[in-house]
């Protein structure tokens, strides 16, 4: 069972390996593009929500991140906050 590999078989094997490497690289490129797009969408969403927060609460631009967090937590503990958030339309629902 000691078969010799011929030159054409060797070349074919190298071509197949080269194609495999190219496909793996293409996969990495596509995965990077997908991650970048997801990051871009998330960044846009965060900016939009931050702008809404600053528009509704004029003091928000002057608060630190920890102060904004504490403020929002305090708001979430107000009577009726749980019911209000439970009645909000879910993402993807049409209002």
SERO-4910 file (N, C-alpha, C, O; in steps of 0.05 Angstrom, whole numbers):
BEGIN
 pado doro    nc1    nc2    nc3   cac1   cac2   cac3    cc1    cc2    cc3    oc1    oc2    oc3
  Unk    A     16    -24      0      0      0      0     17     25      0      8     47      7
  Unk    A     41     23     -7     59     45    -10     57     57    -38     75     52    -54
  Unk    A     36     72    -43     33     83    -70     48    109    -73     50    125    -54
  Unk    A     60    113    -95     75    137   -101     56    158   -112     38    152   -128
  Unk    A     59    183   -102     42    204   -112     55    216   -137     79    223   -136
  Unk    A     40    217   -158     51    227   -183     51    258   -183     37    270   -167
  Unk    A     66    269   -201     68    298   -203     41    311   -208     35    331   -195
  Unk    A     24    300   -226     -2    313   -230    -20    312   -205    -35    330   -199
  Unk    A    -18    290   -190    -33    287   -165    -24    308   -145    -39    319   -130
  Unk    A      3    312   -144     14    331   -126      5    359   -132     -2    375   -114
  Unk    A      4    366   -158     -5    392   -167    -34    396   -161    -43    417   -151
  Unk    A    -50    375   -166    -79    377   -160    -83    381   -130   -101    396   -122
  Unk    A    -68    367   -114    -71    369    -85    -64    398    -76    -77    409    -59
  Unk    A    -42    409    -87    -34    436    -80    -56    456    -89    -61    476    -75
  Unk    A    -68    451   -112    -89    469   -121   -113    468   -102   -125    489    -96
  Unk    A   -120    444    -94   -143    441    -75   -136    455    -49   -154    468    -38
  Unk    A   -112    451    -39   -104    464    -14   -105    495    -17   -113    509      2
  Unk    A    -96    504    -40    -96    533    -45   -125    543    -45   -131    565    -34
  Unk    A   -143    528    -58   -171    536    -58   -184    536    -30   -199    554    -23
  Unk    A   -176    517    -15   -186    515     13   -177    540     29   -193    552     43
  Unk    A   -151    547     26   -141    572     40   -156    596     30   -163    614     46
  Unk    A   -161    598      4   -175    621     -6   -204    623      5   -213    644     12
  Unk    A   -217    600      7   -244    599     18   -244    606     47   -263    620     57
  Unk    A   -224    597     62   -222    603     90   -218    633     94   -230    646    112
  Unk    A   -201    645     77   -196    674     79   -222    690     72   -228    710     84
  Unk    A   -236    680     52   -261    693     43   -281    692     66   -295    712     71
  Unk    A   -282    670     80   -300    666    103   -293    686    125   -311    699    136
  Unk    A   -267    689    130   -258    709    151   -266    737    143   -275    752    160
  Unk    A   -263    744    118   -270    770    108   -300    775    112   -308    797    121
  Unk    A   -316    756    104   -345    759    107   -353    761    137   -371    776    144
  Unk    A   -341    745    154   -347    747    183   -339    774    194   -354    785    210
  Unk    A   -316    785    185   -308    812    194   -328    833    184   -335    851    199
  Unk    A   -337    830    160   -357    849    149   -383    848    166   -395    869    172
  Unk    A   -391    824    172   -416    820    188   -412    833    216   -430    847    226
  Unk    A   -390    828    229   -385    839    256   -384    870    254   -395    884    272
  Unk    A   -371    881    233   -370    910    230   -398    922    226   -404    943    237
  Unk    A   -415    908    210   -442    918    206   -458    917    232   -473    936    238
  Unk    A   -456    895    247   -470    893    273   -460    915    292   -476    927    306
  Unk    A   -434    921    292   -423    941    309   -434    969    301   -440    986    318
  Unk    A   -435    973    274   -445    999    264   -474   1003    272   -482   1025    280
  Unk    A   -491    982    269   -519    984    276   -522    989    306   -539   1006    314
  Unk    A   -506    976    323   -508    980    352   -500   1008    359   -512   1021    375
  Unk    A   -478   1018    347   -469   1045    352   -490   1066    345   -495   1084    360
  Unk    A   -503   1062    322   -524   1081    314   -547   1080    334   -557   1101    341
  Unk    A   -555   1056    342   -577   1053    361   -570   1068    387   -587   1082    399
  Unk    A   -546   1064    397   -538   1077    422   -537   1107    420   -545   1121    439
  Unk    A   -528   1117    397   -527   1146    393   -555   1157    392   -561   1178    405
  Unk    A   -573   1144    378   -601   1153    376   -614   1153    403   -628   1172    410
  Unk    A   -610   1132    419   -623   1131    445   -611   1151    464   -625   1163    481
  Unk    A   -585   1156    462   -572   1177    478   -584   1205    471   -588   1221    489
  Unk    A   -588   1209    446   -599   1235    437   -628   1238    447   -636   1260    455
  Unk    A   -643   1217    447   -670   1218    458   -670   1224    488   -684   1242    497
  Unk    A   -652   1211    502   -649   1216    531   -642   1245    536   -654   1258    554
  Unk    A   -623   1256    522   -615   1284    526   -637   1303    518   -640   1324    529
  Unk    A   -653   1295    498   -675   1313    490   -698   1314    510   -710   1335    514
  Unk    A   -702   1291    524   -724   1290    543   -715   1301    570   -731   1315    584
  Unk    A   -691   1295    578   -680   1304    604   -657   1324    599   -635   1315    593
  Unk    A   -663   1350    601   -642   1370    594   -617   1368    610   -596   1377    601
  Unk    A   -618   1357    634   -594   1356    651   -576   1332    643   -553   1331    652
  Unk    A   -586   1314    627   -571   1290    620   -543   1295    609   -525   1280    615
  Unk    A   -540   1315    592   -512   1320    581   -492   1327    602   -468   1322    599
  Unk    A   -501   1338    625   -483   1346    646   -477   1323    666   -460   1326    683
  Unk    A   -491   1301    664   -488   1279    683   -467   1260    673   -462   1257    649
  Unk    A   -454   1247    692   -435   1226    685   -450   1201    677   -474   1199    682
  Unk    A   -437   1182    666   -450   1156    659   -462   1143    683   -484   1132    681
  Unk    A   -447   1143    705   -458   1130    730   -483   1145    740   -501   1132    749
  Unk    A   -483   1172    737   -506   1187    746   -531   1182    728   -553   1180    738
  Unk    A   -526   1179    703   -548   1173    684   -559   1145    691   -583   1141    691
  Unk    A   -541   1127    696   -550   1100    702   -567   1100    728   -588   1087    729
  Unk    A   -557   1114    749   -572   1115    774   -599   1129    770   -619   1120    782
  Unk    A   -600   1149    753   -625   1163    747   -645   1145    734   -668   1144    742
  Unk    A   -636   1130    714   -653   1111    700   -663   1088    718   -685   1079    716
  Unk    A   -645   1079    735   -653   1058    754   -674   1069    773   -694   1055    779
  Unk    A   -670   1094    783   -690   1106    800   -717   1109    786   -738   1103    798
  Unk    A   -716   1116    760   -741   1118    745   -755   1091    742   -779   1089    743
  Unk    A   -739   1071    739   -750   1044    735   -764   1033    761   -780   1015    759
  Unk    A   -757   1045    784   -769   1037    809   -794   1053    816   -807   1048    837
  Unk    A   -801   1072    800   -825   1088    806   -850   1071    802   -850   1052    786
  Unk    A   -871   1077    817   -896   1062    814   -906   1063    785   -907   1084    773
  Unk    A   -913   1040    775   -924   1039    747   -903   1034    726   -910   1030    703
  Unk    A   -877   1036    733   -856   1033    713   -856   1005    701   -852   1002    676
  Unk    A   -860    985    717   -860    957    708   -883    953    688   -880    941    667
  Unk    A   -907    962    696   -930    959    678   -926    974    652   -934    964    631
  Unk    A   -915    998    654   -910   1014    630   -891   1000    610   -897    998    586
  Unk    A   -870    989    621   -851    975    603   -862    949    593   -855    941    571
  Unk    A   -880    936    608   -892    911    599   -911    917    575   -915    899    559
  Unk    A   -922    941    574   -941    948    553   -928    960    528   -941    965    508
  Unk    A   -902    964    529   -888    975    506   -888    954    483   -886    930    488
  Unk    A   -889    964    458   -888    945    436   -860    932    435   -840    945    440
  Unk    A   -860    907    428   -834    892    426   -820    901    401   -833    910    382
  Unk    A   -794    897    400   -778    904    377   -788    889    352   -792    864    354
  Unk    A   -793    903    331   -803    890    307   -834    892    304   -844    888    282
  Unk    A   -848    898    326   -877    901    325   -883    928    312   -868    947    316
  Unk    A   -904    930    298   -913    956    287   -931    969    307   -950    957    317
  Unk    A   -926    995    312   -943   1009    332   -971   1015    321   -987   1026    336
***
